[in-house]
Structures are given as structure tokens and as C-alpha cells.
Amino acid sequence: MQSRPYWLLEERLLKNNLELLEYIKDKTGVKILLALKGYALWQSWDLISKYLDGCCASGLYEAILSWMEGGFKKGRNFNQGLTSFPRRF
């Protein structure tokens, strides 16, 4: 048994939800983004990035992390204090 807090992910259930989101995208034409504030288990981003259109970060470093570690090709950022953004993202 783990003696410290940890994340437990049931990948099968996550994949079922992602397939439902993909179905909704196909039927409606909407784009769906992962909100990093709402989901912080970055170890599963490889799987998620195959289904979603990108991610929404609330800061520069979150955006860079999602691009480098998550494989997300598109991103959105909302940060009132951010004045510049990396050109490659």
C-alpha cells in the first residue's frame, strides 16, 4: 500500500470518455480543449492528446509543459499578466 498521496487512473474509463468526446466532436464540429486547471495528471496527456484538439493553459509555463510533455499541437492561454508567448507554440 502507498504511504503517500498518489493519483490512480483507470485508463479504460478515461478512454471511454475520450471516445465519447470524439463522437461529439465528429457529430457537431466543435473543438474540445483540455483545461489544465481541471486536469493535472500530465502522465496521461499522451493518450488525451490523441482525442482532443489542444489544451487551455493559465500561464506560460503550463503552456510550454503541455506542448513539450503532452504532445498537444494547439494551445490557448488565458493570463492577464502575460505579454508575450513563445513563437513555436
Secondary structure, 3 states (H helix, E strand, C coil): CCCCCCCCCCHHHHHHHHHHHHHHHHHHCCCCEEECCCCCCHHHHHHHHCCCCEEEECCHHHHHHHHHCCCCCCEEECCCCCCCCCCCC
